[in-house]
Amino acid sequence: MTTVTEAAGGAPVRTPQPRGGFSRSVRDSLVVAKRNLIRMIRIPEVVIFGLIQPIMFVVLFTYVFGGSINIPGAPVGDAQAYREFLMAGIFAQTVTFATAGAGAGIADDMHKGLIDRFRSLPMSRGAVLTGRTLADLVQTALTLVVLAIVALLIGWRTHESLAEVLAGFALLLLLGYAFSWIGALIGLSVRTPEAATSGGLIWLFPLTFISNAFVPVNGMPAFLQHVAEWNPFSATVAAARELFGNTSAGVPKSVTGAWPMEHPVVASVIWSVLIIAVFRTLAVRKYRSAAA
């Protein structure tokens, strides 16, 4: 669909208008997602470097710190107990750290003028961002598969049914997809990919470390316990542990009585859906008004 306007010299000018309809929006989003996946395949080092960091975290925390971090209820120095406690946190950290890459990719497209070219096409306004976040979700899923294989090789094990384990990974991917919309908003709000990378990481470190991902919350100061247990990141970590069967009898679900820790699976879904609803709305609105 196009709108015909008259230029200064009197000649008609056709301006493309966005196509409407949910099915059209889905189709446009998949086209953009395919474009980004092809780009990833052509630049494999992006995927490779994205795998190195989480693998390094697994090795460092397991073999360097694992012997000196004790899990309540487990024998002192029990590396296997900490390994099972740790892996859900490493998985969650991996999916959330992908946010920085998503933001940097969108900022790079903005910097090169690609977003302006997309905006000039008769396509759904949200399709460009939805396609980008879907492509990032595929890359994150690939990273999780490789990371899970590495975890199994170093001794991590699950103790629940295959369906529950897959549900745990699904919650992790849902959290990663939700956070990719935060990355999209950051990428649209800054001027360079470098700024998007810095802006995408600076808030992730406190979010992931003030949580139950790497150490039990009961060892934290009282005020940080409340912060950690209401952290959406902590809810997904706790949900994944529960679904993987990696919970420890000596580690209470909650030390402050926080509802998300008492019902981690439900809380994880609620937090992720809420983040998607809020930040997708803000990102699409920013996309409509952003200039390269």
C-alpha positions as protocol buffer text, in pm:
chain_id: "A"
residue {
  index: 1
  type: MET
  ca { x: 0 y: 0 z: 0 }
}
residue {
  index: 2
  type: THR
  ca { x: 132 y: 347 z: -86 }
}
residue {
  index: 3
  type: THR
  ca { x: 25 y: 704 z: -26 }
}
residue {
  index: 4
  type: VAL
  ca { x: 50 y: 949 z: -317 }
}
residue {
  index: 5
  type: THR
  ca { x: 170 y: 1298 z: -230 }
}
residue {
  index: 6
  type: GLU
  ca { x: 271 y: 1592 z: -446 }
}
residue {
  index: 7
  type: ALA
  ca { x: 632 y: 1710 z: -456 }
}
residue {
  index: 8
  type: ALA
  ca { x: 738 y: 2076 z: -483 }
}
residue {
  index: 9
  type: GLY
  ca { x: 760 y: 2053 z: -865 }
}
residue {
  index: 10
  type: GLY
  ca { x: 414 y: 1904 z: -894 }
}
residue {
  index: 11
  type: ALA
  ca { x: 527 y: 1546 z: -962 }
}
residue {
  index: 12
  type: PRO
  ca { x: 348 y: 1273 z: -764 }
}
residue {
  index: 13
  type: VAL
  ca { x: 556 y: 1089 z: -504 }
}
residue {
  index: 14
  type: ARG
  ca { x: 457 y: 749 z: -369 }
}
residue {
  index: 15
  type: THR
  ca { x: 536 y: 694 z: -2 }
}
residue {
  index: 16
  type: PRO
  ca { x: 525 y: 331 z: 119 }
}
residue {
  index: 17
  type: GLN
  ca { x: 299 y: 267 z: 415 }
}
residue {
  index: 18
  type: PRO
  ca { x: 329 y: -16 z: 667 }
}
residue {
  index: 19
  type: ARG
  ca { x: 130 y: -325 z: 585 }
}
residue {
  index: 20
  type: GLY
  ca { x: -127 y: -418 z: 846 }
}
residue {
  index: 21
  type: GLY
  ca { x: -248 y: -746 z: 984 }
}
residue {
  index: 22
  type: PHE
  ca { x: -102 y: -993 z: 1229 }
}
residue {
  index: 23
  type: SER
  ca { x: -10 y: -1249 z: 962 }
}
residue {
  index: 24
  type: ARG
  ca { x: 175 y: -984 z: 762 }
}
residue {
  index: 25
  type: SER
  ca { x: 362 y: -875 z: 1076 }
}
residue {
  index: 26
  type: VAL
  ca { x: 466 y: -1236 z: 1145 }
}
residue {
  index: 27
  type: ARG
  ca { x: 579 y: -1284 z: 785 }
}
residue {
  index: 28
  type: ASP
  ca { x: 783 y: -963 z: 787 }
}
residue {
  index: 29
  type: SER
  ca { x: 940 y: -1058 z: 1120 }
}
residue {
  index: 30
  type: LEU
  ca { x: 1045 y: -1398 z: 987 }
}
residue {
  index: 31
  type: VAL
  ca { x: 1200 y: -1237 z: 678 }
}
residue {
  index: 32
  type: VAL
  ca { x: 1408 y: -1006 z: 896 }
}
residue {
  index: 33
  type: ALA
  ca { x: 1499 y: -1295 z: 1126 }
}
residue {
  index: 34
  type: LYS
  ca { x: 1618 y: -1496 z: 824 }
}
residue {
  index: 35
  type: ARG
  ca { x: 1832 y: -1201 z: 711 }
}
residue {
  index: 36
  type: ASN
  ca { x: 1999 y: -1183 z: 1053 }
}
residue {
  index: 37
  type: LEU
  ca { x: 2055 y: -1559 z: 1070 }
}
residue {
  index: 38
  type: ILE
  ca { x: 2220 y: -1556 z: 727 }
}
residue {
  index: 39
  type: ARG
  ca { x: 2442 y: -1275 z: 850 }
}
residue {
  index: 40
  type: MET
  ca { x: 2542 y: -1482 z: 1155 }
}
residue {
  index: 41
  type: ILE
  ca { x: 2631 y: -1778 z: 933 }
}
residue {
  index: 42
  type: ARG
  ca { x: 2848 y: -1556 z: 716 }
}
residue {
  index: 43
  type: ILE
  ca { x: 3028 y: -1417 z: 1022 }
}
residue {
  index: 44
  type: PRO
  ca { x: 3083 y: -1735 z: 1229 }
}
residue {
  index: 45
  type: GLU
  ca { x: 3335 y: -1569 z: 1460 }
}
residue {
  index: 46
  type: VAL
  ca { x: 3045 y: -1383 z: 1625 }
}
residue {
  index: 47
  type: VAL
  ca { x: 2893 y: -1715 z: 1730 }
}
residue {
  index: 48
  type: ILE
  ca { x: 3230 y: -1865 z: 1825 }
}
residue {
  index: 49
  type: PHE
  ca { x: 3330 y: -1573 z: 2047 }
}
residue {
  index: 50
  type: GLY
  ca { x: 2983 y: -1582 z: 2200 }
}
residue {
  index: 51
  type: LEU
  ca { x: 3051 y: -1941 z: 2308 }
}
residue {
  index: 52
  type: ILE
  ca { x: 3392 y: -1880 z: 2460 }
}
residue {
  index: 53
  type: GLN
  ca { x: 3284 y: -1659 z: 2751 }
}
residue {
  index: 54
  type: PRO
  ca { x: 3022 y: -1893 z: 2904 }
}
residue {
  index: 55
  type: ILE
  ca { x: 3254 y: -2193 z: 2864 }
}
residue {
  index: 56
  type: MET
  ca { x: 3526 y: -1997 z: 3046 }
}
residue {
  index: 57
  type: PHE
  ca { x: 3281 y: -1916 z: 3327 }
}
residue {
  index: 58
  type: VAL
  ca { x: 3190 y: -2285 z: 3362 }
}
residue {
  index: 59
  type: VAL
  ca { x: 3555 y: -2391 z: 3384 }
}
residue {
  index: 60
  type: LEU
  ca { x: 3659 y: -2108 z: 3618 }
}
residue {
  index: 61
  type: PHE
  ca { x: 3373 y: -2143 z: 3864 }
}
residue {
  index: 62
  type: THR
  ca { x: 3388 y: -2524 z: 3861 }
}
residue {
  index: 63
  type: TYR
  ca { x: 3762 y: -2583 z: 3893 }
}
residue {
  index: 64
  type: VAL
  ca { x: 3891 y: -2257 z: 4045 }
}
residue {
  index: 65
  type: PHE
  ca { x: 3615 y: -2152 z: 4286 }
}
residue {
  index: 66
  type: GLY
  ca { x: 3410 y: -2471 z: 4318 }
}
residue {
  index: 67
  type: GLY
  ca { x: 3626 y: -2632 z: 4586 }
}
residue {
  index: 68
  type: SER
  ca { x: 3612 y: -2326 z: 4813 }
}
residue {
  index: 69
  type: ILE
  ca { x: 3236 y: -2255 z: 4793 }
}
residue {
  index: 70
  type: ASN
  ca { x: 3029 y: -2476 z: 5019 }
}
residue {
  index: 71
  type: ILE
  ca { x: 2664 y: -2556 z: 4957 }
}
residue {
  index: 72
  type: PRO
  ca { x: 2463 y: -2591 z: 5283 }
}
residue {
  index: 73
  type: GLY
  ca { x: 2372 y: -2953 z: 5343 }
}
residue {
  index: 74
  type: ALA
  ca { x: 2656 y: -3086 z: 5123 }
}
residue {
  index: 75
  type: PRO
  ca { x: 2995 y: -3212 z: 5247 }
}
residue {
  index: 76
  type: VAL
  ca { x: 3264 y: -2943 z: 5272 }
}
residue {
  index: 77
  type: GLY
  ca { x: 3448 y: -2908 z: 4942 }
}
residue {
  index: 78
  type: ASP
  ca { x: 3191 y: -3118 z: 4751 }
}
residue {
  index: 79
  type: ALA
  ca { x: 3261 y: -2996 z: 4398 }
}
residue {
  index: 80
  type: GLN
  ca { x: 2974 y: -3200 z: 4249 }
}
residue {
  index: 81
  type: ALA
  ca { x: 2719 y: -3030 z: 4476 }
}
residue {
  index: 82
  type: TYR
  ca { x: 2842 y: -2687 z: 4373 }
}
residue {
  index: 83
  type: ARG
  ca { x: 2855 y: -2790 z: 4007 }
}
residue {
  index: 84
  type: GLU
  ca { x: 2487 y: -2881 z: 4011 }
}
residue {
  index: 85
  type: PHE
  ca { x: 2404 y: -2561 z: 4203 }
}
residue {
  index: 86
  type: LEU
  ca { x: 2607 y: -2350 z: 3961 }
}
residue {
  index: 87
  type: MET
  ca { x: 2493 y: -2460 z: 3617 }
}
residue {
  index: 88
  type: ALA
  ca { x: 2145 y: -2306 z: 3621 }
}
residue {
  index: 89
  type: GLY
  ca { x: 2309 y: -1974 z: 3711 }
}
residue {
  index: 90
  type: ILE
  ca { x: 2564 y: -2002 z: 3431 }
}
residue {
  index: 91
  type: PHE
  ca { x: 2288 y: -2087 z: 3181 }
}
residue {
  index: 92
  type: ALA
  ca { x: 2084 y: -1785 z: 3296 }
}
residue {
  index: 93
  type: GLN
  ca { x: 2385 y: -1555 z: 3285 }
}
residue {
  index: 94
  type: THR
  ca { x: 2462 y: -1670 z: 2931 }
}
residue {
  index: 95
  type: VAL
  ca { x: 2114 y: -1593 z: 2797 }
}
residue {
  index: 96
  type: THR
  ca { x: 2105 y: -1251 z: 2964 }
}
residue {
  index: 97
  type: PHE
  ca { x: 2454 y: -1146 z: 2855 }
}
residue {
  index: 98
  type: ALA
  ca { x: 2339 y: -1195 z: 2496 }
}
residue {
  index: 99
  type: THR
  ca { x: 2148 y: -869 z: 2555 }
}
residue {
  index: 100
  type: ALA
  ca { x: 2465 y: -668 z: 2495 }
}
residue {
  index: 101
  type: GLY
  ca { x: 2517 y: -831 z: 2156 }
}
residue {
  index: 102
  type: ALA
  ca { x: 2157 y: -765 z: 2056 }
}
residue {
  index: 103
  type: GLY
  ca { x: 2187 y: -399 z: 2146 }
}
residue {
  index: 104
  type: ALA
  ca { x: 2519 y: -362 z: 1967 }
}
residue {
  index: 105
  type: GLY
  ca { x: 2378 y: -525 z: 1651 }
}
residue {
  index: 106
  type: ILE
  ca { x: 2082 y: -288 z: 1637 }
}
residue {
  index: 107
  type: ALA
  ca { x: 2306 y: 12 z: 1709 }
}
residue {
  index: 108
  type: ASP
  ca { x: 2535 y: -101 z: 1424 }
}
residue {
  index: 109
  type: ASP
  ca { x: 2237 y: -123 z: 1187 }
}
residue {
  index: 110
  type: MET
  ca { x: 2133 y: 226 z: 1297 }
}
residue {
  index: 111
  type: HIS
  ca { x: 2485 y: 360 z: 1246 }
}
residue {
  index: 112
  type: LYS
  ca { x: 2502 y: 218 z: 893 }
}
residue {
  index: 113
  type: GLY
  ca { x: 2160 y: 354 z: 799 }
}
residue {
  index: 114
  type: LEU
  ca { x: 2008 y: 8 z: 756 }
}
residue {
  index: 115
  type: ILE
  ca { x: 1725 y: 84 z: 999 }
}
residue {
  index: 116
  type: ASP
  ca { x: 1629 y: 389 z: 792 }
}
residue {
  index: 117
  type: ARG
  ca { x: 1611 y: 171 z: 481 }
}
residue {
  index: 118
  type: PHE
  ca { x: 1384 y: -73 z: 662 }
}
residue {
  index: 119
  type: ARG
  ca { x: 1165 y: 212 z: 780 }
}
residue {
  index: 120
  type: SER
  ca { x: 1118 y: 326 z: 421 }
}
residue {
  index: 121
  type: LEU
  ca { x: 971 y: -13 z: 323 }
}
residue {
  index: 122
  type: PRO
  ca { x: 600 y: -104 z: 342 }
}
residue {
  index: 123
  type: MET
  ca { x: 642 y: -345 z: 632 }
}
residue {
  index: 124
  type: SER
  ca { x: 522 y: -383 z: 988 }
}
residue {
  index: 125
  type: ARG
  ca { x: 689 y: -132 z: 1220 }
}
residue {
  index: 126
  type: GLY
  ca { x: 769 y: -393 z: 1482 }
}
residue {
  index: 127
  type: ALA
  ca { x: 895 y: -654 z: 1236 }
}
residue {
  index: 128
  type: VAL
  ca { x: 1254 y: -526 z: 1223 }
}
residue {
  index: 129
  type: LEU
  ca { x: 1300 y: -550 z: 1598 }
}
residue {
  index: 130
  type: THR
  ca { x: 1099 y: -873 z: 1634 }
}
residue {
  index: 131
  type: GLY
  ca { x: 1302 y: -1035 z: 1358 }
}
residue {
  index: 132
  type: ARG
  ca { x: 1626 y: -927 z: 1521 }
}
residue {
  index: 133
  type: THR
  ca { x: 1526 y: -1059 z: 1863 }
}
residue {
  index: 134
  type: LEU
  ca { x: 1409 y: -1391 z: 1712 }
}
residue {
  index: 135
  type: ALA
  ca { x: 1744 y: -1434 z: 1537 }
}
residue {
  index: 136
  type: ASP
  ca { x: 1923 y: -1359 z: 1864 }
}
residue {
  index: 137
  type: LEU
  ca { x: 1700 y: -1620 z: 2032 }
}
residue {
  index: 138
  type: VAL
  ca { x: 1816 y: -1884 z: 1783 }
}
residue {
  index: 139
  type: GLN
  ca { x: 2179 y: -1794 z: 1848 }
}
residue {
  index: 140
  type: THR
  ca { x: 2119 y: -1809 z: 2224 }
}
residue {
  index: 141
  type: ALA
  ca { x: 1957 y: -2152 z: 2190 }
}
residue {
  index: 142
  type: LEU
  ca { x: 2263 y: -2277 z: 1999 }
}
residue {
  index: 143
  type: THR
  ca { x: 2489 y: -2140 z: 2271 }
}
residue {
  index: 144
  type: LEU
  ca { x: 2284 y: -2315 z: 2539 }
}
residue {
  index: 145
  type: VAL
  ca { x: 2309 y: -2648 z: 2357 }
}
residue {
  index: 146
  type: VAL
  ca { x: 2688 y: -2625 z: 2337 }
}
residue {
  index: 147
  type: LEU
  ca { x: 2712 y: -2507 z: 2698 }
}
residue {
  index: 148
  type: ALA
  ca { x: 2491 y: -2794 z: 2819 }
}
residue {
  index: 149
  type: ILE
  ca { x: 2718 y: -3043 z: 2641 }
}
residue {
  index: 150
  type: VAL
  ca { x: 3025 y: -2889 z: 2807 }
}
residue {
  index: 151
  type: ALA
  ca { x: 2847 y: -2902 z: 3145 }
}
residue {
  index: 152
  type: LEU
  ca { x: 2768 y: -3271 z: 3098 }
}
residue {
  index: 153
  type: LEU
  ca { x: 3133 y: -3338 z: 3009 }
}
residue {
  index: 154
  type: ILE
  ca { x: 3254 y: -3183 z: 3334 }
}
residue {
  index: 155
  type: GLY
  ca { x: 3006 y: -3381 z: 3545 }
}
residue {
  index: 156
  type: TRP
  ca { x: 2682 y: -3180 z: 3563 }
}
residue {
  index: 157
  type: ARG
  ca { x: 2373 y: -3402 z: 3581 }
}
residue {
  index: 158
  type: THR
  ca { x: 1995 y: -3350 z: 3588 }
}
residue {
  index: 159
  type: HIS
  ca { x: 1763 y: -3558 z: 3807 }
}
residue {
  index: 160
  type: GLU
  ca { x: 1419 y: -3495 z: 3661 }
}
residue {
  index: 161
  type: SER
  ca { x: 1232 y: -3610 z: 3350 }
}
residue {
  index: 162
  type: LEU
  ca { x: 1327 y: -3497 z: 3003 }
}
residue {
  index: 163
  type: ALA
  ca { x: 1009 y: -3288 z: 2981 }
}
residue {
  index: 164
  type: GLU
  ca { x: 1097 y: -3095 z: 3297 }
}
residue {
  index: 165
  type: VAL
  ca { x: 1456 y: -3041 z: 3182 }
}
residue {
  index: 166
  type: LEU
  ca { x: 1333 y: -2905 z: 2849 }
}
residue {
  index: 167
  type: ALA
  ca { x: 1087 y: -2682 z: 3036 }
}
residue {
  index: 168
  type: GLY
  ca { x: 1381 y: -2546 z: 3236 }
}
residue {
  index: 169
  type: PHE
  ca { x: 1568 y: -2456 z: 2919 }
}
residue {
  index: 170
  type: ALA
  ca { x: 1249 y: -2305 z: 2774 }
}
residue {
  index: 171
  type: LEU
  ca { x: 1224 y: -2071 z: 3076 }
}
residue {
  index: 172
  type: LEU
  ca { x: 1588 y: -1973 z: 3027 }
}
residue {
  index: 173
  type: LEU
  ca { x: 1526 y: -1891 z: 2660 }
}
residue {
  index: 174
  type: LEU
  ca { x: 1213 y: -1696 z: 2751 }
}
residue {
  index: 175
  type: LEU
  ca { x: 1420 y: -1484 z: 2992 }
}
residue {
  index: 176
  type: GLY
  ca { x: 1686 y: -1435 z: 2724 }
}
residue {
  index: 177
  type: TYR
  ca { x: 1421 y: -1326 z: 2473 }
}
residue {
  index: 178
  type: ALA
  ca { x: 1272 y: -1084 z: 2726 }
}
residue {
  index: 179
  type: PHE
  ca { x: 1611 y: -928 z: 2796 }
}
residue {
  index: 180
  type: SER
  ca { x: 1686 y: -898 z: 2424 }
}
residue {
  index: 181
  type: TRP
  ca { x: 1408 y: -637 z: 2409 }
}
residue {
  index: 182
  type: ILE
  ca { x: 1593 y: -437 z: 2673 }
}
residue {
  index: 183
  type: GLY
  ca { x: 1900 y: -466 z: 2450 }
}
residue {
  index: 184
  type: ALA
  ca { x: 1695 y: -350 z: 2151 }
}
residue {
  index: 185
  type: LEU
  ca { x: 1583 y: -39 z: 2339 }
}
residue {
  index: 186
  type: ILE
  ca { x: 1941 y: 37 z: 2443 }
}
residue {
  index: 187
  type: GLY
  ca { x: 2065 y: -14 z: 2085 }
}
residue {
  index: 188
  type: LEU
  ca { x: 1807 y: 232 z: 1954 }
}
residue {
  index: 189
  type: SER
  ca { x: 1888 y: 488 z: 2225 }
}
residue {
  index: 190
  type: VAL
  ca { x: 2265 y: 524 z: 2174 }
}
residue {
  index: 191
  type: ARG
  ca { x: 2473 y: 649 z: 1884 }
}
residue {
  index: 192
  type: THR
  ca { x: 2741 y: 381 z: 1843 }
}
residue {
  index: 193
  type: PRO
  ca { x: 2769 y: 1 z: 1878 }
}
residue {
  index: 194
  type: GLU
  ca { x: 3044 y: 51 z: 2138 }
}
residue {
  index: 195
  type: ALA
  ca { x: 2808 y: 253 z: 2356 }
}
residue {
  index: 196
  type: ALA
  ca { x: 2541 y: -14 z: 2313 }
}
residue {
  index: 197
  type: THR
  ca { x: 2782 y: -286 z: 2429 }
}
residue {
  index: 198
  type: SER
  ca { x: 2884 y: -85 z: 2736 }
}
residue {
  index: 199
  type: GLY
  ca { x: 2525 y: 14 z: 2812 }
}
residue {
  index: 200
  type: GLY
  ca { x: 2412 y: -346 z: 2770 }
}
residue {
  index: 201
  type: LEU
  ca { x: 2666 y: -484 z: 3019 }
}
residue {
  index: 202
  type: ILE
  ca { x: 2692 y: -221 z: 3291 }
}
residue {
  index: 203
  type: TRP
  ca { x: 2357 y: -312 z: 3450 }
}
residue {
  index: 204
  type: LEU
  ca { x: 2385 y: -687 z: 3386 }
}
residue {
  index: 205
  type: PHE
  ca { x: 2674 y: -743 z: 3627 }
}
residue {
  index: 206
  type: PRO
  ca { x: 2487 y: -630 z: 3942 }
}
residue {
  index: 207
  type: LEU
  ca { x: 2170 y: -800 z: 3817 }
}
residue {
  index: 208
  type: THR
  ca { x: 2340 y: -1138 z: 3776 }
}
residue {
  index: 209
  type: PHE
  ca { x: 2572 y: -1127 z: 4077 }
}
residue {
  index: 210
  type: ILE
  ca { x: 2318 y: -993 z: 4331 }
}
residue {
  index: 211
  type: SER
  ca { x: 2118 y: -1310 z: 4284 }
}
residue {
  index: 212
  type: ASN
  ca { x: 2111 y: -1678 z: 4372 }
}
residue {
  index: 213
  type: ALA
  ca { x: 2308 y: -1773 z: 4062 }
}
residue {
  index: 214
  type: PHE
  ca { x: 2656 y: -1834 z: 4205 }
}
residue {
  index: 215
  type: VAL
  ca { x: 2618 y: -1848 z: 4584 }
}
residue {
  index: 216
  type: PRO
  ca { x: 2326 y: -1916 z: 4820 }
}
residue {
  index: 217
  type: VAL
  ca { x: 2138 y: -1601 z: 4916 }
}
residue {
  index: 218
  type: ASN
  ca { x: 2146 y: -1682 z: 5289 }
}
residue {
  index: 219
  type: GLY
  ca { x: 2511 y: -1574 z: 5305 }
}
residue {
  index: 220
  type: MET
  ca { x: 2434 y: -1220 z: 5184 }
}
residue {
  index: 221
  type: PRO
  ca { x: 2362 y: -914 z: 5403 }
}
residue {
  index: 222
  type: ALA
  ca { x: 1993 y: -888 z: 5494 }
}
residue {
  index: 223
  type: PHE
  ca { x: 1910 y: -599 z: 5260 }
}
residue {
  index: 224
  type: LEU
  ca { x: 2074 y: -775 z: 4965 }
}
residue {
  index: 225
  type: GLN
  ca { x: 1877 y: -1091 z: 5038 }
}
residue {
  index: 226
  type: HIS
  ca { x: 1555 y: -903 z: 4964 }
}
residue {
  index: 227
  type: VAL
  ca { x: 1701 y: -757 z: 4644 }
}
residue {
  index: 228
  type: ALA
  ca { x: 1829 y: -1095 z: 4528 }
}
residue {
  index: 229
  type: GLU
  ca { x: 1506 y: -1281 z: 4596 }
}
residue {
  index: 230
  type: TRP
  ca { x: 1289 y: -1028 z: 4409 }
}
residue {
  index: 231
  type: ASN
  ca { x: 1535 y: -1022 z: 4120 }
}
residue {
  index: 232
  type: PRO
  ca { x: 1369 y: -1163 z: 3802 }
}
residue {
  index: 233
  type: PHE
  ca { x: 1702 y: -1326 z: 3718 }
}
residue {
  index: 234
  type: SER
  ca { x: 1691 y: -1518 z: 4049 }
}
residue {
  index: 235
  type: ALA
  ca { x: 1340 y: -1643 z: 3979 }
}
residue {
  index: 236
  type: THR
  ca { x: 1448 y: -1804 z: 3652 }
}
residue {
  index: 237
  type: VAL
  ca { x: 1761 y: -1952 z: 3810 }
}
residue {
  index: 238
  type: ALA
  ca { x: 1554 y: -2104 z: 4090 }
}
residue {
  index: 239
  type: ALA
  ca { x: 1296 y: -2233 z: 3841 }
}
residue {
  index: 240
  type: ALA
  ca { x: 1565 y: -2395 z: 3626 }
}
residue {
  index: 241
  type: ARG
  ca { x: 1725 y: -2559 z: 3930 }
}
residue {
  index: 242
  type: GLU
  ca { x: 1389 y: -2696 z: 4037 }
}
residue {
  index: 243
  type: LEU
  ca { x: 1311 y: -2833 z: 3690 }
}
residue {
  index: 244
  type: PHE
  ca { x: 1663 y: -2978 z: 3650 }
}
residue {
  index: 245
  type: GLY
  ca { x: 1644 y: -3145 z: 3993 }
}
residue {
  index: 246
  type: ASN
  ca { x: 1952 y: -2953 z: 4108 }
}
residue {
  index: 247
  type: THR
  ca { x: 1806 y: -2815 z: 4431 }
}
residue {
  index: 248
  type: SER
  ca { x: 1982 y: -2886 z: 4760 }
}
residue {
  index: 249
  type: ALA
  ca { x: 1803 y: -2984 z: 5080 }
}
residue {
  index: 250
  type: GLY
  ca { x: 2031 y: -2752 z: 5277 }
}
residue {
  index: 251
  type: VAL
  ca { x: 1945 y: -2445 z: 5071 }
}
residue {
  index: 252
  type: PRO
  ca { x: 1603 y: -2301 z: 5158 }
}
residue {
  index: 253
  type: LYS
  ca { x: 1379 y: -2183 z: 4876 }
}
residue {
  index: 254
  type: SER
  ca { x: 1362 y: -1840 z: 5036 }
}
residue {
  index: 255
  type: VAL
  ca { x: 1525 y: -1679 z: 5339 }
}
residue {
  index: 256
  type: THR
  ca { x: 1300 y: -1372 z: 5332 }
}
residue {
  index: 257
  type: GLY
  ca { x: 969 y: -1538 z: 5240 }
}
residue {
  index: 258
  type: ALA
  ca { x: 970 y: -1373 z: 4895 }
}
residue {
  index: 259
  type: TRP
  ca { x: 685 y: -1501 z: 4677 }
}
residue {
  index: 260
  type: PRO
  ca { x: 900 y: -1544 z: 4360 }
}
residue {
  index: 261
  type: MET
  ca { x: 1132 y: -1785 z: 4542 }
}
residue {
  index: 262
  type: GLU
  ca { x: 841 y: -1985 z: 4681 }
}
residue {
  index: 263
  type: HIS
  ca { x: 686 y: -2018 z: 4332 }
}
residue {
  index: 264
  type: PRO
  ca { x: 986 y: -1980 z: 4098 }
}
residue {
  index: 265
  type: VAL
  ca { x: 838 y: -2135 z: 3782 }
}
residue {
  index: 266
  type: VAL
  ca { x: 528 y: -1915 z: 3784 }
}
residue {
  index: 267
  type: ALA
  ca { x: 731 y: -1610 z: 3890 }
}
residue {
  index: 268
  type: SER
  ca { x: 981 y: -1669 z: 3608 }
}
residue {
  index: 269
  type: VAL
  ca { x: 705 y: -1673 z: 3346 }
}
residue {
  index: 270
  type: ILE
  ca { x: 539 y: -1363 z: 3493 }
}
residue {
  index: 271
  type: TRP
  ca { x: 863 y: -1165 z: 3508 }
}
residue {
  index: 272
  type: SER
  ca { x: 962 y: -1257 z: 3150 }
}
residue {
  index: 273
  type: VAL
  ca { x: 620 y: -1180 z: 3001 }
}
residue {
  index: 274
  type: LEU
  ca { x: 607 y: -850 z: 3189 }
}
residue {
  index: 275
  type: ILE
  ca { x: 953 y: -749 z: 3065 }
}
residue {
  index: 276
  type: ILE
  ca { x: 858 y: -836 z: 2705 }
}
residue {
  index: 277
  type: ALA
  ca { x: 533 y: -640 z: 2725 }
}
residue {
  index: 278
  type: VAL
  ca { x: 698 y: -328 z: 2867 }
}
residue {
  index: 279
  type: PHE
  ca { x: 1023 y: -317 z: 2672 }
}
residue {
  index: 280
  type: ARG
  ca { x: 882 y: -431 z: 2338 }
}
residue {
  index: 281
  type: THR
  ca { x: 634 y: -144 z: 2357 }
}
residue {
  index: 282
  type: LEU
  ca { x: 909 y: 104 z: 2444 }
}
residue {
  index: 283
  type: ALA
  ca { x: 1148 y: -31 z: 2179 }
}
residue {
  index: 284
  type: VAL
  ca { x: 890 y: -19 z: 1896 }
}
residue {
  index: 285
  type: ARG
  ca { x: 794 y: 334 z: 1998 }
}
residue {
  index: 286
  type: LYS
  ca { x: 1161 y: 435 z: 1997 }
}
residue {
  index: 287
  type: TYR
  ca { x: 1211 y: 266 z: 1659 }
}
residue {
  index: 288
  type: ARG
  ca { x: 935 y: 475 z: 1505 }
}
residue {
  index: 289
  type: SER
  ca { x: 1099 y: 798 z: 1612 }
}
residue {
  index: 290
  type: ALA
  ca { x: 1469 y: 704 z: 1598 }
}
residue {
  index: 291
  type: ALA
  ca { x: 1699 y: 868 z: 1346 }
}
residue {
  index: 292
  type: ALA
  ca { x: 2022 y: 718 z: 1221 }
}
